[in-house]
Amino acid sequence: MSYRRRLTLLAAVAVTLAVAVASVATYLSVRAQLRDSVDDHLRSLNRRVATQPAPTAGPARRQIDAEQERRRFLLLLPSSPLGEQGYAQVVTSAGRITPPPGRPALLATGPRVLAVAQGRAEPFFYDADLSGTPVRVYVGPFADGQALQAAQSLADVNATMRRVTLVLVLVSLGGVVLAAMLGGLVGGSAMQPVRRLMRGTRYVAATQDLSRRVEAVGDDELAGLARSFNAMLEALAESRRAQRQLVADASHELRTPLTTVQANVELLSRAHELAPEEREQLREDLLSQLRELTGLVGDLVELARERPPESDLEELDLAALVESCVERMRGHGPSLRFVAGLEPCLVRADRVRLERAVINLLDNARKWSPDGGTVEVEVSGGELVVRDEGPGIEAADRPHVFDRFYRSAESRRLPGSGLGLAIVRQVAEMHGGAAWASAPPSGRGAELHLRLPAFTAAAMSTPDPTPS
């Protein structure tokens, strides 16, 4: 079943249920009101009969008019067993029934009726059937040691309820048909943004054109989905641009060392024509170019790697890791002085990649620092700061020093591919951090920052729970 049909069906079912609930509520409300009206009439009948003059003792009793006796028992229409106003009979506490004069007793008695006559129970209602006629009966006190059973036919109430039921059934059927029609309209309207999104996805899948965007109208969930899809296309387009740029830059950067290596290999094929000193120099140049080419390829491979899997992440002390990297760098730059101010800081990272990023920052400072210079290394609150005493970075170059293959005019005279700092930024962003360059407080040299999300000091000081 298509989404539109499901939506139409759900809308129709929802409206149908609403109509059904409303119809049932209406039926029960009308039925309750009609039966309450019958109950009120029976109470009134009980009061009218009970307030008729009672017969007196002695000779006066024989003088009671028969019509007065009939009025006392509410005999109204002899042609109807119940009469238009109902029927009433008196029940004594001993169980003797006194029907209206000239009429048979129509209602049966029971323990509960006798309890009302004896004053031990409250008045009550019940339904009964008299010769196929449904009636509503009210039992209430009449006189001392007596109870009155008043009954009224429910035939009119039942006939009214049958008419109400027919009307409600017709209204419900009409509501179902209307719900189906409205559900179709609602489903068609709701599917418009979905169709636009489907057309956009099919177009992108068929043409690979990531510049296509889906129209997002409004602020509802479907419009949010369209905007999310557009953001995904923008991210894919940016990733494709970065990929193409990486391939283009890599091709450009690899062309020069490969050409040099090729020329030196061709020259090496005529090594017998060269002097021993020239052959040794050629060999050293070739090895140096191969090492440079290997480093460039390694940097390209590192940049092409995706986000580290969760299994490669571990909790480690950034200060301890930086201290280890500083010790290694002291061996590569013996003429420099490394000054470290390291505060313990717990981060969650890929140790190998983070070491690579820290080494790249320290190596960048080593390359730019003069002999005898000082490199300051600080770690605090998840942030690593490296300062050198080199020529510094121009303000216009600072936003770009972490870009791939970016090399300022001064840096082109030094060896390198321009990928070291790009790897630093990639590692920082992979771990939810950032990398940037700023002017040092002293105004001399360069200051580079690497920030990672850090745990609090409380988390570091809390010991691991030990099993008891």
N, C-alpha and C positions, 0 to 999 in steps of 0.2 A: 504494500500500500504506500502510495506516495505521501510525502510530507503534507502536501496541500489537502489530500483526502483525510489524513489523520487529523489535521487541524479543523477541517470542516466537521468531521465526525465528533470530535471533542466539543466543539462549540454547540453542535446540535444536541449532544447528550447533556451538556451543562444546562442549556435552556430547557430541555425536556424535563430534567430533574427539578429545575426551579418551578416550572409550570405544574409538575406533579405534586411537589410539596405545597405550592400555593393552593392547588385544587383540594388536596386532602385537608389542609388547614381550613379552607372555606367550608368544606363539607362538615367537618367536626364542629366548627363554630356555629353554623346554621342549625345543625342537629341539636347542639347543646342549648341554643337559644329557644328553639321550638319546645324541647322537653322541659326547659325551665319555665316556659309559659304554661305548659300543662301542669307542672308541679305547683306553680303559683295559683292556678285555677283550683286545683284540688285543695290546697290550703284554705282558699277562700270558701270553697264548698263546705269544708269541715267547719269553718267558723260560722257560716250561715245556718247550718243545721244545728250546731251546738247551741246557738243563741236563740232558737225558737222557744216559745213558752213551754215549760215542762208541765205535765199533768199534775194536779194537786191531789192530796189524799182525801179520802172520804167521799161523800155524795157528789162533790164537785167533779170528781174524776169521771163519773158517768155522763156528765153534761158536756164533755169535751167534744167539740164538733169533729166529725170524721175528716172534713177538709183540713182542719188544723193539724190532725194527726198526719195526713198526707204531706202537708207542708213541712212538718217536722222532719220527715224522712226524705223530703225532696223528690217526690215522684212527679216528674214533669211531663214526659211524653210516653203514654202507655204503648204507643206503636213501636217504640224502640226499646230494646232491653236495657240500654244505658241512658236513654234520654239525651237530648241535645246538651244539657248541662252536666250530665253524668249520673252516677248511681251511688247510693249510700246505704249502708246497713250497720246496725248496732250489734256489738258483741259484748256480752257480759264477762266478768272475770271467771265465771264458771263454764264458759264456752257456749252459752245459749245465744243463738243468732236471732235478731229481730229485723226482718226485712221491711221495706215499705208496705203499707197495707195493700193487700191484694196482689202482692208480688212474691215470687219465690226468692229464696236466698241464692245469690249468684256467686258470692266469693267464699272460698274456703278459709278456714282459720288455721292457726298453728300456735306453737308455744310462744313465738315472739309476739303474735297478736295478743294472746292472753296476758303476756307480761306487760304490754302497754295498758291493757284494761285494768290490771292489778296495780299499775303505777310503778312497776319495777324496770321499765325500759323507756327509752326516748322514742318519739315518733319516727317513722321511717317510710321510705318509698320502696316499691318493688314492681316488676313487670309480671303480667299474667296473661293467660289466654282464656277467653270466655266464648265457648262455642265457635272457635275459629276467628274471633275478633281480638286483636292485641289491645290490651288496656294497661294503663298506668294506675297503680293503686297507692293511696296514702293512708297510713294507719296512724291515728292520733287520738288523744284522750277526748272523751265525750262528756261523761259525768262520773260521779264516784262509782268505781267498780265497773266502768263501761269504757269501751273504745269504739271509735267510728271508723269503718272502712269505706273510703270514698274512692270511686274509680271513674276514669274517663277513657274513652276510646282513643287509640293512637292511629286510627285509620287515616285521618286527615294529615297528621304529622308524617306518616309513612308515605302517603301520596305526594306530599310536598317534597320530601326527601328524594323520591324517585325522579321528580321533575328536576330538582337541583342536580342530582347525579347525572342525568342526561345532558344538562347544560354544561356541567363541568367536563364531561367526557368530550363533548364537541369542542369546547374551548381548548382542551388539552391537545386534541388532534390538530386543531388549527395552529396551536403553538408549536407543535412538532414540525409541521410543514413550514411555518414561518422561520423556525430555528434552523432548519436545513437550508433554506434560501439565504438567510443572513449569515449562516456559517460559511456557505460558499463564497459570499461577498467578502467576508472577513478573511477567509483563507486566501482568496485571490489578492486582496490588498496587502496582507502580511507577507505574501510570497514575492512581492515586487523587489524589495531590497535583496532577498535571497537570490532571485534570478539575476540581478545585476552582479552580485558576487560570483555566481556560477559562470556567467559570461566572462567576467574578468579572469577567473582562474583558468577556464578553458582556453582563453586567448593567450594567456601567459604560457600555459603548458604547450600549446601548439606552436607558438612563434618564438618562445624564449625571450620575448620583449619585456624586460623588467621595468621599462619606463611607463607602462600602462598602469593607470590608477582606477580604483573603483569609487564611484560617487557615493559619498556618505552624507545622507540627509537626516537631520534631526539629532537627538541626543539619546535615543533608545539603545537597547542592547545590540540590535542589528547594525545600527549606525556605528556603534563602538566596534563591532566585529569588522566592519568595512575599514574603519580607520586602523585597526590592528593589522588587517591584511595589507593595507598600504604601507604601514610601517615595516612589515615583514619584507615587502617588495623593495622598499628603500634600503633595508639592511642587506638584502641579497644583492642589490645593484652595487652597493658600496663594497661588499665583499668581492664581487666580480671585478669591480674597478681596481681594488687593491691587489687582487690576484694578477690581473693583467699588468698592473704597474710593477708588481714584484717580478713577473717574468721578464718584462721589458728591461727593468733596471738590472736584473741578474744577467740577462744576455749582454747588456752593455758593459757591466762590470767584469764579466768573465771573458769578454772578447780580448781585452788588453792583456791580461796575464797569459791567456792561452796563446795569443799571437807571439808574445815574448818567449814562452816556453817552446813553441814550435820553431821559432828562429834559432834559439839556443840549441835545440835538438839537431836541427839541420847543420848548425855550425859544429856541433859535436861529432857529426858524421865525418868531418874533415879534421878531426883532432890531430891526426898524424902530421898535419901541415903546421900546427901551432907549437909554440915553445912550451916547455913544461909549466912555466909560470902562468901562461895564458890558459893552458888547459885546466890548471887548478882553479884559477879565477872563474872560468866558465862553469866548472862543476859547482862551485860555491853559489854562483848566481842562479844556476838551474835549481839547486836545492832550496835556495831562498824563495824563488818564485813558486816552486811546488808547495812549500809550506804556506805561503800567502794564499795560494789557490785552495789548498785544503782548508785553511781557516775560513775563507770566503764561503766555500761550499758548506762547511759546518754551520756558519751563521745563517745561511739561507735555509738549511734544514731546520734549524732552531726556530726561525721565524715562521716556517710553514707548519709547525706543530700546533695542534689544537689545545684547548683547555685541558689541563691535567685531570685524569680521572680521580674520583673521590678517594680511591684506594691509595693513591700516591701522596695524599696530603697527610701531614703529621703535625703535632704540636711541638714546636721547638722554640728555643730561646734565641731571638734575633741577635742579641748582644754576643752570645757565645759563637754564633755562626760568623758574625762580622769579625770577631777577634781572631778566629781561625784564618779567615781570608786575609786579614792584615798581616799575620805572621807569614803567610805564603808570599804576599806581595813584597815584604821586606827583602826576600831573597832575590826578587827581580829588580829591585831598585835600591841597591845598597847605599847609593849616595844620597838618598832621601831620608827624611826623618818623619816617621808616621806617629802622630799624636792621637791617641784614642780616648774618648770619654764615653764609656758604654754603661747604660743602665739596663738591667735585666728587663726583658720584654717578651712576653709569650705571644707567638703568632701561629697560625695554622697555614702551612704552605708545603709545596714540593721542595724538599731540601736541595736536590740537584739543580733545579732551575733557579732557585733563589741564590744559591752559591754562584751560579754563572752570572746573574745580574750584579751581585755585589763585586765580584772580580772585575766585571766590565767597568763599573764605576771607579774602582781603585786603579785599574789599568789606565783609564782615561786621565785620571789625575796624575799618574806617574809619567805618562807621555808628555803632558803639558808642563810639568814642574821643572824648573831649572835644577842643575846639580847643586846639592846642598839645601834644597828647598824643603819646606814642611808641608805635609798633607795632614789636615785635621779630619778626623772621623768621629762622628757623634751618633749615638743611638739613644732615643728617648721616646716613649709613648708610641712605639710602632713605626717611628720615622728614622730613617738613616740619612745623614747629611755628610757629604764629602766636599771639603774645600781644598783648593790648591793655590799655589802662588804663581801660576802661569800668566799669560797675557790676558786672560779673561775672555768673556763672550760678549760680543756686541749686543745691545738691546734688541736690535732687529733680528738677530740670529737665535735668541733664547727660545722663542716659541717653536723653533724648527730643529733644535739640536737632537731631539729624540725621533725625528722622522727617518725613514729608511733611506739610506744612501745619501743623506744630507751631509755635506761637508762645506764648511765656510772657506773663504778664500785663504785664510791662514792655515787651515787644517789640510789642505791639499798637498802640502809639501811633506807631510808626515805619512808613514805607512798606515794602512788600514782601509777597510771597505766602507766605513760609514754605517755599519750595522750594529756595532756594540751597544750604543745607547738605545737604538730601536728595540733591541732585545730586552734591555732594562725596562722600558715602558711596557712592552708586551707582557713580561713576567708580572709587573705590578698590576696591570689591568686584569690579568688572568686570576689574580688572587683578590680582586675587589679593591685594589689600591690605585695609586697614581704616581707619576714621576714628572718632575719639572726642574727647570733651571732658574736661578735667581742671582741677583747681585750680592756678593758677600758684604757683611757689615763693614769690613775694612776698606772696601772699594778695590781691592787687589785680587786678581785671580778669578776663579769661577766657583760657584756653589751649586751642587746638584743634589736633588732630594729624591728619596724613594720612600713612599709611605704605604704601609699595609695595615689592615684591621687588626687591632691588638686586643688581647684579653685584659681584664682589669687586674690590678695588683692583688685584690682579694682572691680572685680565681687562681692566681699563681701561688698564693700563700696557703690556700686550703689544701690540706693533705688528702691524698687518695684514701677512700675508705678501705679499711682492712677487714677481711672476714673474721667474725668472732668464732 
